Amino acid sequence: MNQNLQKVMGCALILSLLSLLTACGRTSSGASNAELYGSAVAALADDEAFAIVEAGAKNPVLLASSQLLDGGQTAAFCDVYYAADGEAKKIGSIDDPETTAPLSCDASGIYATGEQQVLRYEIKEEGLLELSEAVYIRYDDSGRECYEKTAQGNTTQITKEEFLSFEEKAQKAEPILFHYGASGS
């Protein structure tokens, strides 16, 4: 393919990407998603898919993953980017080996769930990714199930009902759908 055609196709891809991101709307800060994340999405590797989600932070959050589940649109692991001070920065990863279900989110954060745990991540006002709340099924010395909750650095025992309530909240959250490039496929 000649270089001029490559340049034209590259420009068309960038314009398509920016229009896709612009279609996602404006943020609370007045900037469009394209303005916040266009360059970060353009810099993703070819095998990385992305999603822009509302997760209770001032700005939307960009998630990127090269590990989609079953070749679909969901992921259990991702890198997290947040736009602050005029640029998108990678602020961490959601990469827990116990996560077995697709990531999901609601206005309170991003959920990663597994067979014996539910984790909720938040983007703090200063643009930091934080594991803000987690519930676990543990086993005592005699093999009985115990339930724990960790929040703000404190771990407490909880009931099975409290664990199931938190798990239900994560299950009701919207699954995060990832897309490749400007085509969205």
PEBELKA-V49959 format. One record per residue. N is the residue number from 0. NEAR is the number of other ideal C-beta (glycine too) atoms within 10 Angstrom. Layout:
N_NEAR, N_NEAR
This chain:
0_6, 1_7, 2_7, 3_8, 4_9, 5_10, 6_10, 7_11, 8_11, 9_11, 10_10, 11_11, 12_14, 13_15, 14_11, 15_14, 16_20, 17_20, 18_11, 19_19, 20_23, 21_14, 22_10, 23_16, 24_11, 25_14, 26_18, 27_10, 28_11, 29_7, 30_15, 31_16, 32_22, 33_19, 34_18, 35_27, 36_27, 37_18, 38_13, 39_18, 40_25, 41_15, 42_10, 43_18, 44_7, 45_7, 46_10, 47_18, 48_23, 49_22, 50_21, 51_22, 52_20, 53_16, 54_23, 55_14, 56_22, 57_13, 58_21, 59_24, 60_27, 61_25, 62_24, 63_22, 64_24, 65_15, 66_13, 67_20, 68_16, 69_7, 70_5, 71_11, 72_18, 73_18, 74_24, 75_21, 76_18, 77_27, 78_19, 79_21, 80_24, 81_26, 82_23, 83_18, 84_6, 85_8, 86_12, 87_20, 88_12, 89_13, 90_19, 91_16, 92_14, 93_21, 94_14, 95_17, 96_8, 97_13, 98_20, 99_14, 100_17, 101_20, 102_28, 103_20, 104_22, 105_17, 106_9, 107_15, 108_23, 109_27, 110_29, 111_26, 112_24, 113_16, 114_9, 115_15, 116_20, 117_24, 118_23, 119_24, 120_23, 121_17, 122_24, 123_12, 124_9, 125_9, 126_16, 127_12, 128_22, 129_15, 130_16, 131_17, 132_18, 133_18, 134_23, 135_18, 136_16, 137_12, 138_10, 139_8, 140_5, 141_5, 142_6, 143_8, 144_11, 145_13, 146_19, 147_15, 148_18, 149_16, 150_13, 151_7, 152_5, 153_7, 154_11, 155_10, 156_10, 157_16, 158_10, 159_11, 160_9, 161_14, 162_21, 163_14, 164_12, 165_20, 166_16, 167_11, 168_15, 169_21, 170_14, 171_10, 172_20, 173_11, 174_15, 175_22, 176_16, 177_23, 178_15, 179_15, 180_17, 181_18, 182_10, 183_14, 184_8
